[in-house]
Amino acid sequence: MTTWNENNKELIADRSRWRHAKEKYGDAMKELCGLDGKAGYDFLLEQQDHRCKLCGVHLDDVSHEFVHEHCHKTGRIRGLTCRPCNTSIGGYERCIELGESTIQNYLKEGTL
């Protein structure tokens, strides 16, 4: 005999994801667009014409949903981005923190 949970794994995962998004980004989303959770995500998606805010790739052209790109210091939502752009922004912010001279020195050292 199968249980409801076993038959509805996708629904449970979807609800869990939106609950997490609401808990993590709810206040920032309400400040940005007056909505949170899935409603806030859908609103931003419409505002961005279903495109990544950074590179412009259309949601239909990626295999995943866009993510809430946000400032880790302030929690402020900057928009929805594809995962590669979101990861790149995080790396770029880290490089800025390290400083240009640190990175240039590292690159000048060459390889092992």
Secondary structure, DSSP 4 states (H G I P E B T S, - for coil): ---HHHHTHHHHHHHHHHHHHHHHHHHHHHHHHS--HHHHHHHHHHHTTTB-TTT--BGGGSSS--EEEE-TTT--EEEEE-HHHHHHHHHHHHHHHH-HHHHHHHHHT---
